[in-house]
Amino acid sequence: MINILSYFCIILGILFWFWGTFPLLGKRSVLFKLHSLSVADTLGSMSIIFGLLLKIPSEWSLLILALISLAIWNTVLGYVLAYCSSSGRNDER
């Protein structure tokens, strides 16, 4: 049962990765595209790491550290990119 749940989490993570790339093809704003991509990437990566945690429980400390780092750094990077994008637009005025 753990094996099935592990594979489900990994496949769900890959689906989140692909789902996050679809808004890049649309005609929405750059910030909308950045937000949808970063959320889908974070959820997908965290789901894959959780699936690996179920599959390889002996590496729990490294995988928990990866989950925490992912949650923090993906969020911070999204905010930094959004700030740089919006500040660049204000300079053009």
Backbone as CSV, one residue per row, in Angstrom:
resi,resn,N_x,N_y,N_z,CA_x,CA_y,CA_z,C_x,C_y,C_z
1,MET,0.816,-1.202,0.000,0.000,0.000,0.000,0.864,1.272,0.000
2,ILE,1.967,1.230,0.752,2.874,2.379,0.796,3.507,2.601,-0.581
3,ASN,3.822,1.514,-1.278,4.405,1.626,-2.621,3.444,2.336,-3.572
4,ILE,2.178,1.971,-3.514,1.181,2.585,-4.397,1.026,4.064,-4.072
5,LEU,0.984,4.397,-2.788,0.866,5.802,-2.372,2.103,6.597,-2.780
6,SER,3.255,5.965,-2.681,4.495,6.617,-3.081,4.493,6.932,-4.580
7,TYR,4.135,5.957,-5.402,4.082,6.184,-6.847,3.006,7.201,-7.214
8,PHE,1.889,7.187,-6.488,0.835,8.166,-6.732,1.341,9.583,-6.472
9,CYS,2.075,9.783,-5.371,2.611,11.111,-5.061,3.625,11.566,-6.104
10,ILE,4.461,10.659,-6.561,5.464,11.014,-7.566,4.792,11.375,-8.890
11,ILE,3.806,10.597,-9.302,3.092,10.892,-10.554,2.303,12.190,-10.428
12,LEU,1.697,12.413,-9.258,0.975,13.662,-9.028,1.915,14.866,-9.117
13,GLY,3.118,14.727,-8.579,4.109,15.798,-8.669,4.510,16.110,-10.099
14,ILE,4.690,15.074,-10.898,5.035,15.287,-12.310,3.880,15.964,-13.043
15,LEU,2.662,15.565,-12.720,1.497,16.214,-13.330,1.407,17.687,-12.942
16,PHE,1.720,18.016,-11.686,1.752,19.416,-11.268,2.793,20.197,-12.058
17,TRP,3.945,19.596,-12.298,4.980,20.272,-13.078,4.478,20.620,-14.472
18,PHE,3.861,19.650,-15.141,3.351,19.912,-16.486,2.179,20.892,-16.456
19,TRP,1.322,20.769,-15.461,0.168,21.659,-15.337,0.621,23.110,-15.145
20,GLY,1.720,23.324,-14.467,2.225,24.675,-14.232,2.793,25.335,-15.470
21,THR,3.146,24.556,-16.476,3.719,25.157,-17.685,2.657,25.638,-18.669
22,PHE,1.431,25.152,-18.552,0.385,25.566,-19.497,0.080,27.063,-19.458
23,PRO,0.038,27.731,-18.294,-0.225,29.181,-18.308,0.854,29.994,-19.022
24,LEU,2.040,29.429,-19.214,3.093,30.156,-19.931,2.721,30.405,-21.386
25,LEU,1.842,29.581,-21.918,1.443,29.713,-23.317,0.334,30.740,-23.518
26,GLY,-0.310,31.172,-22.440,-1.427,32.104,-22.552,-0.982,33.543,-22.725
27,LYS,-1.964,34.424,-22.778,-1.678,35.847,-22.981,-1.913,36.652,-21.712
28,ARG,-1.755,36.011,-20.541,-1.934,36.703,-19.272,-0.675,37.492,-18.941
29,SER,-0.708,38.191,-17.821,0.438,39.005,-17.421,1.608,38.118,-16.981
30,VAL,2.778,38.710,-16.952,3.981,37.987,-16.553,3.865,37.542,-15.101
31,LEU,3.302,38.386,-14.247,3.175,38.032,-12.835,2.209,36.871,-12.628
32,PHE,1.138,36.804,-13.404,0.220,35.665,-13.316,0.933,34.383,-13.735
33,LYS,1.689,34.467,-14.817,2.425,33.297,-15.287,3.453,32.847,-14.253
34,LEU,4.146,33.818,-13.654,5.151,33.508,-12.642,4.513,32.866,-11.416
35,HIS,3.382,33.392,-11.005,2.707,32.857,-9.833,2.236,31.425,-10.069
36,SER,1.577,31.187,-11.183,1.065,29.840,-11.446,2.204,28.834,-11.621
37,LEU,3.274,29.265,-12.251,4.412,28.371,-12.439,5.090,28.046,-11.114
38,SER,5.274,29.050,-10.259,5.966,28.803,-8.994,5.117,27.965,-8.040
39,VAL,3.799,28.175,-8.019,2.937,27.367,-7.153,2.922,25.919,-7.620
40,ALA,2.750,25.708,-8.913,2.711,24.339,-9.439,4.057,23.644,-9.258
41,ASP,5.138,24.367,-9.451,6.467,23.795,-9.278,6.707,23.407,-7.819
42,THR,6.316,24.272,-6.903,6.495,23.977,-5.484,5.659,22.777,-5.060
43,LEU,4.389,22.757,-5.448,3.531,21.622,-5.087,4.010,20.324,-5.720
44,GLY,4.426,20.396,-6.975,4.919,19.208,-7.658,6.192,18.664,-7.031
45,SER,7.128,19.551,-6.733,8.385,19.118,-6.125,8.159,18.557,-4.729
46,MET,7.275,19.210,-3.965,6.997,18.720,-2.615,6.287,17.368,-2.662
47,SER,5.424,17.168,-3.626,4.741,15.886,-3.769,5.724,14.783,-4.149
48,ILE,6.657,15.086,-5.019,7.668,14.097,-5.406,8.557,13.750,-4.215
49,ILE,8.966,14.751,-3.468,9.811,14.490,-2.300,9.039,13.689,-1.252
50,PHE,7.757,13.977,-1.074,6.950,13.200,-0.128,6.836,11.746,-0.591
51,GLY,6.676,11.543,-1.899,6.649,10.185,-2.433,7.966,9.458,-2.203
52,LEU,9.070,10.176,-2.346,10.374,9.580,-2.060,10.534,9.291,-0.579
53,LEU,9.962,10.148,0.257,10.013,9.926,1.705,9.286,8.637,2.080
54,LEU,8.179,8.363,1.408,7.473,7.111,1.656,8.254,5.908,1.121
55,LYS,8.947,6.116,0.022,9.686,5.023,-0.624,11.009,4.732,0.091
56,ILE,11.690,5.782,0.563,13.007,5.631,1.203,12.951,6.259,2.602
57,PRO,12.314,5.630,3.555,12.175,6.247,4.880,13.501,6.384,5.632
58,SER,14.537,5.664,5.220,15.821,5.775,5.908,16.485,7.129,5.664
59,GLU,16.086,7.837,4.625,16.651,9.150,4.295,15.736,10.291,4.741
60,TRP,14.982,10.088,5.804,13.964,11.057,6.216,14.557,12.421,6.554
61,SER,15.729,12.458,7.190,16.281,13.760,7.592,16.633,14.615,6.374
62,LEU,17.234,14.015,5.376,17.598,14.745,4.158,16.358,15.189,3.384
63,LEU,15.356,14.318,3.312,14.151,14.650,2.557,13.300,15.704,3.263
64,ILE,13.253,15.687,4.587,12.537,16.730,5.333,13.245,18.071,5.148
65,LEU,14.569,18.062,5.171,15.335,19.285,4.911,15.063,19.810,3.501
66,ALA,14.956,18.907,2.548,14.643,19.311,1.176,13.245,19.912,1.093
67,LEU,12.267,19.332,1.810,10.903,19.883,1.808,10.868,21.291,2.387
68,ILE,11.538,21.484,3.504,11.550,22.805,4.145,12.262,23.820,3.262
69,SER,13.396,23.437,2.704,14.142,24.340,1.821,13.325,24.718,0.601
70,LEU,12.644,23.744,0.034,11.813,23.995,-1.143,10.703,24.988,-0.825
71,ALA,10.033,24.783,0.289,8.930,25.662,0.666,9.415,27.096,0.879
72,ILE,10.568,27.245,1.480,11.079,28.595,1.762,11.642,29.246,0.506
73,TRP,12.557,28.551,-0.190,13.275,29.185,-1.290,12.420,29.406,-2.530
74,ASN,11.495,28.515,-2.823,10.617,28.761,-3.973,9.725,29.964,-3.724
75,THR,9.261,30.117,-2.487,8.432,31.276,-2.151,9.240,32.561,-2.227
76,VAL,10.421,32.556,-1.647,11.273,33.754,-1.659,11.657,34.121,-3.092
77,LEU,12.029,33.134,-3.888,12.413,33.413,-5.269,11.254,33.986,-6.065
78,GLY,10.047,33.477,-5.844,8.874,34.028,-6.520,8.641,35.486,-6.162
79,TYR,8.776,35.821,-4.883,8.608,37.206,-4.462,9.694,38.113,-5.033
80,VAL,10.930,37.634,-5.051,12.026,38.449,-5.589,11.828,38.707,-7.079
81,LEU,11.468,37.679,-7.824,11.241,37.864,-9.261,10.053,38.795,-9.517
82,ALA,8.999,38.665,-8.726,7.846,39.552,-8.892,8.211,40.989,-8.556
83,TYR,9.005,41.176,-7.516,9.420,42.524,-7.139,10.289,43.149,-8.226
84,CYS,11.222,42.370,-8.753,12.088,42.892,-9.822,11.281,43.194,-11.077
85,SER,10.302,42.379,-11.360,9.468,42.598,-12.536,8.625,43.859,-12.390
86,SER,8.055,44.054,-11.206,7.213,45.229,-11.009,8.022,46.503,-10.850
87,SER,9.219,46.428,-10.285,10.037,47.631,-10.147,10.598,48.063,-11.494
88,GLY,10.826,47.128,-12.389,11.299,47.468,-13.732,10.248,48.217,-14.517
89,ARG,8.967,47.888,-14.292,7.885,48.574,-14.977,7.735,50.001,-14.448
90,ASN,7.978,50.206,-13.160,7.841,51.552,-12.595,8.945,52.487,-13.083
91,ASP,10.103,51.948,-13.428,11.198,52.778,-13.910,10.935,53.330,-15.308
92,GLU,10.106,52.663,-16.070,9.863,53.086,-17.443,8.955,54.306,-17.506
93,ARG,8.234,54.597,-16.467,7.294,55.731,-16.492,7.945,57.053,-16.441
